[in-house]
Amino acid sequence: MMLLCSIFVLLGIWLLPKKPLIGWSCIGFFGLAYPLGIYNLLDRKPMIIINEIGIFDRSTNQDFINWELIHDAYPINISGQKFICLIIDEKFKPLRKKGRLYKSTDKLNEAIGAQELNIHLGQIQKIDEIKLTQFILQMSRADKNTKTELIKMLPKMS
């Protein structure tokens, strides 16, 4: 992000003598990538939290997705990016609470074979998406005691 925005910042600097308003606009807008990029580089909060209650993915901006709501899961690779698609109970889909813009992305998700809730694994290194998908399916079908035992085995997956 910072590298791509640097091109436009340099373009803004080049435009300063000729068109100062456009130059400063480019510098100001694309210059915001630097603090955001540094924040993302230094951010050490976990991206995915898995516990007995459910799974939480910071990138989806949702609450915990309870295991009982997950009916199925499958891995998908979109342009080299790994995702785990979650098929959840129709009554609890977050799309019901969203506006028209988000509802239109649902059709795009269907076209590429994804679901409304997808866990992005791009920022997680050394993870086997097949094993994680199997783990999610096991957790969604397990009883409370079994979930506790499965959580203890989770670090062995990577």
N, C-alpha and C positions, 0 to 999 in steps of 0.2 A: 504494500500500500504506500509506504513512504517513498519507495523507489519510483513508482509510477507517478505519484504526485510531484516528485522532484522535477520531472520533465515539464509539467505545467507551471511550476514555480519559476523555473528558468525561462520559460516562454514569457511569463509575466514580467520578469526582469528585463528581458529583451524588448518587450513592448512599452516599457516605461517612458522612454524618450518620445516615442511616436504617439502612443495613445495611453496617457497616464491612468485614465479611469479603468480601462480594460486591464491594464498591467497590474494595478493595485488590487483589482477584483480577483484576478487569477492568483496573485500572491496570497491574498487574505483567505480565499476559499480553500485552495489546495494546500496552503500552509498549515491548515488545521490538521492535516494528516500527521504532522510531526508529533504534536503532543498526544494525539490518539494512538499513534503507532508505538510511541515510547511507553504509554500506559499499558497497552496490550503486551508488550515485551516484558514488562516488569510485573505484570499481574500474576500472582501465584495462587489465586483461588482455584479450587478444582472445577473443571468444566462439567464433569458428570459425577453425581453422588448417587450411590446405590446402597440402600439399606433394606430392612425388613418391611418398611412401609411401601416403598416404591423406588422409582428412578427419577432423578432430577437432572435436567440438562439446561445449563445456563443459556445456551444459545437459542432455545425455544421460547424463553421468557414465560414459562408456565410454572405452575406449582408442581409439587410431586405428582407423578403419574402413578397412581396406585396399581399394584400388581393385579388386582382383581379386575381392573378395567382393560387390561391388555388381553386381547383374544389371540393374536398371532403376531409374529415378527419375522422379518426377513432382511438379509443384507442386500445392498444395492451399491453399484459403483457408477457414479455420474461424472463423466469427464475426469476420471482419475481420483475423484473424491469419494471416500467411503462413508456410507450412511447405513443406519439400521432403521428400517421403516416399521412403525408400530401400527397395528390394526387394533383400534380401541372400540369400546362400546359406543354405539351411535348416539346414545343419550348424553354422553359426556364429552363429545367432540368440542374443542375450543372454537371451531369455526362458527358455531351458533352465536357466539358473543362478538364476532368481528364484523367489520364493515364490508362494503362492496369490493374494495381493493383486495382485501385478504381472501374474499370468496372467489375472486377471479383467479387467484393463484392456485386454488384447489384444482381447477381444470388443467392448469399447467402441470401440477404434480401428478395427476392421473395420466397425462400424456407421456410422461417420462417413466412411469411405473412406480412412483413414490406414493406416500400417504400424506395425510395432513400433518401427522406428527412424525418427524424423522430426527434421529439422533445423529448429529454430524461427528464423525470420528477424525476429522482432518487435523485437529490440533493435539490429538493423543498419539503419542509415539509408541511403537512396538505393541500394538494391540491386534489380536486375531479377531476379526469381526465375526467369523463363523462361530468361534467359541463363545463370544459375548452374546450373540443371537441365541445360541442354545441355552446359555445361562438365563437370559431374559425369559425364554419360554418355560424353562424349569421353574423359575421363580413365580411366574404367573399362574402356574398350575399346582404349586406346592401348598401344603398346609403350613401353619405358623411355625411349628417345631422344625420342619424340614427347611424352611426359609432361613432360620438361624444357622443351621448347619451349612447350607449352601453359601451363605455370606462369608463364613469362615474360610471356605475354599476359594473365594474370589481372587485373592492376590496371585494364585498359582496359574491364572489364565494367560498372562502375558508372556 
